[in-house]
Amino acid sequence: MIILGVDPGTAITGYGVVESDGDALQMIASGAITTPSDWQLPRRLQHIHAELTALIAQHQPTDAVVEKLFFSKNVRTALSVGQARGVALLAASQAGLAIHEYTPLQIKQAVVGYGRAEKMQIQQMVKVLLQLDHIPQPDDAADALAIAICHAHSAKFSEVARDT
């Protein structure tokens, strides 16, 4: 299974592509889609959509995973993240991918084993689980890889549960 993890944002959208084969996980690609702050929101969203569509065409994932929106105190940030989330969901849906969503708590538990894990702990575990030489940069890319790893673990658990 090839999984596209997306950490949405209008300024920076992180992405991570992971191949899951049984217990083995391998990073295929990771990075960030950035948009200049002087671009209007529609242009930013269009750029994110185009880049995600190109990534999907290039890597041919079977599944897309997007973090569920976490409501923060800053309503403006939550709204812009929600719009970027919608664009990611649209790109995945248009490509016919299986779409999954996980909360930050679920992601932390799947990757670190602790729901209140700090950002650095998550990044270190991404490095370890994917057998990388360094923590992926920027942080948004590491977060997107964590989202993909969460789904790989969840899908494996679901498969084991079905077989029993």
C-alpha positions as CSV (number, residue, x, y, z in Angstrom):
1,M,0.0,0.0,0.0
2,I,1.3,3.5,-0.9
3,I,0.0,6.2,1.5
4,L,0.0,9.9,0.9
5,G,-0.1,11.8,4.3
6,V,-1.1,15.5,4.2
7,D,-0.6,18.1,6.9
8,P,-2.7,20.9,5.5
9,G,-2.1,24.6,5.8
10,T,-2.5,27.6,3.4
11,A,1.1,28.8,3.9
12,I,2.7,25.4,4.2
13,T,1.1,22.0,3.3
14,G,3.3,19.1,4.3
15,Y,3.2,15.9,2.4
16,G,4.7,12.5,3.0
17,V,4.5,9.4,0.8
18,V,5.1,6.1,2.6
19,E,5.0,2.5,1.3
20,S,3.7,0.0,3.8
21,D,4.4,-3.7,3.2
22,G,3.5,-5.8,6.2
23,D,5.8,-4.6,9.0
24,A,8.1,-2.7,6.6
25,L,7.7,1.1,6.1
26,Q,9.7,3.0,3.6
27,M,9.6,6.7,2.8
28,I,9.1,7.4,-0.9
29,A,9.0,11.2,-0.8
30,S,8.3,14.1,1.6
31,G,8.3,17.9,1.5
32,A,6.2,20.9,1.6
33,I,4.0,22.9,-0.7
34,T,4.4,26.6,0.1
35,T,2.5,29.6,-1.0
36,P,3.7,33.2,-0.8
37,S,1.9,35.3,1.8
38,D,1.0,38.0,-0.8
39,W,-1.1,35.5,-2.8
40,Q,-4.9,35.8,-2.3
41,L,-6.5,32.7,-0.8
42,P,-8.1,31.3,-4.0
43,R,-4.7,31.3,-5.7
44,R,-3.1,29.6,-2.7
45,L,-5.7,26.9,-2.7
46,Q,-5.5,26.4,-6.4
47,H,-1.7,26.0,-6.1
48,I,-2.0,23.5,-3.3
49,H,-4.6,21.5,-5.3
50,A,-2.4,21.5,-8.4
51,E,0.7,20.4,-6.5
52,L,-1.2,17.6,-4.6
53,T,-2.7,16.4,-7.9
54,A,0.8,16.2,-9.4
55,L,2.1,14.3,-6.4
56,I,-0.7,11.8,-6.7
57,A,0.0,11.3,-10.4
58,Q,3.7,10.9,-9.7
59,H,3.6,8.5,-6.8
60,Q,0.3,6.7,-7.4
61,P,-0.8,6.2,-3.8
62,T,-3.7,4.0,-3.0
63,D,-4.7,5.9,0.2
64,A,-4.7,9.5,1.3
65,V,-4.7,10.5,4.9
66,V,-5.4,14.0,6.2
67,E,-5.3,15.1,9.8
68,K,-8.7,16.0,11.3
69,L,-9.1,19.6,12.1
70,F,-8.0,20.5,15.6
71,F,-9.9,23.5,16.8
72,S,-7.5,26.1,18.2
73,K,-8.1,29.4,19.9
74,N,-7.2,31.2,16.7
75,V,-10.4,31.0,14.6
76,R,-8.7,32.5,11.5
77,T,-6.0,29.8,11.5
78,A,-8.6,27.1,12.0
79,L,-10.6,28.4,9.0
80,S,-7.6,28.6,6.7
81,V,-6.4,25.1,7.7
82,G,-9.9,23.8,7.1
83,Q,-9.9,25.3,3.6
84,A,-6.5,23.6,2.8
85,R,-7.9,20.4,4.2
86,G,-10.9,20.6,1.8
87,V,-8.5,21.1,-1.1
88,A,-6.5,18.0,0.0
89,L,-9.6,15.9,0.3
90,L,-10.8,17.1,-3.1
91,A,-7.6,16.2,-4.8
92,A,-7.6,12.7,-3.2
93,S,-11.2,12.2,-4.0
94,Q,-10.8,13.3,-7.7
95,A,-8.0,10.7,-8.0
96,G,-10.2,8.0,-6.6
97,L,-8.1,7.4,-3.5
98,A,-9.3,5.8,-0.3
99,I,-9.5,8.7,2.1
100,H,-8.8,8.4,5.9
101,E,-8.7,11.0,8.7
102,Y,-7.1,10.8,12.1
103,T,-7.1,13.1,15.1
104,P,-3.8,14.5,16.4
105,L,-4.3,12.2,19.5
106,Q,-4.6,9.1,17.2
107,I,-1.5,10.1,15.3
108,K,0.6,10.6,18.4
109,Q,-0.6,7.3,19.9
110,A,0.1,5.4,16.7
111,V,3.6,6.9,16.1
112,V,4.9,7.4,19.6
113,G,2.5,5.3,21.8
114,Y,1.6,8.4,23.9
115,G,-1.2,10.8,23.1
116,R,0.5,13.8,24.7
117,A,3.8,13.3,22.9
118,E,5.7,16.5,22.0
119,K,6.5,17.5,18.5
120,M,10.2,16.5,18.8
121,Q,9.2,13.0,20.0
122,I,7.0,12.5,17.0
123,Q,9.7,13.6,14.7
124,Q,12.3,11.3,16.3
125,M,9.9,8.4,15.9
126,V,9.3,9.2,12.3
127,K,13.0,9.1,11.8
128,V,13.4,5.8,13.6
129,L,10.3,4.1,12.0
130,L,11.4,5.0,8.5
131,Q,15.1,4.3,9.2
132,L,16.1,7.8,8.1
133,D,19.5,9.5,8.7
134,H,17.8,12.7,9.8
135,I,14.5,14.2,10.8
136,P,12.6,15.2,7.7
137,Q,12.4,19.0,7.1
138,P,10.4,21.1,7.3
139,D,8.3,20.1,10.4
140,D,5.2,19.9,8.2
141,A,6.8,17.1,6.1
142,A,7.6,15.2,9.3
143,D,4.1,15.7,10.5
144,A,2.7,14.4,7.1
145,L,4.9,11.3,7.3
146,A,3.6,10.7,10.9
147,I,0.0,10.9,9.5
148,A,0.9,8.3,6.8
149,I,2.6,6.1,9.4
150,C,-0.5,6.3,11.6
151,H,-2.6,5.0,8.8
152,A,-0.2,2.2,8.0
153,H,-0.3,1.0,11.6
154,S,-4.1,1.4,11.7
155,A,-4.6,-0.5,8.4
156,K,-2.4,-3.3,9.6
157,F,-4.3,-3.6,12.9
158,S,-7.6,-3.6,11.0
159,E,-6.4,-6.3,8.7
160,V,-5.3,-8.5,11.7
161,A,-8.6,-7.9,13.4
162,R,-10.5,-9.0,10.3
163,D,-8.4,-12.2,10.0
164,T,-9.2,-13.3,13.6
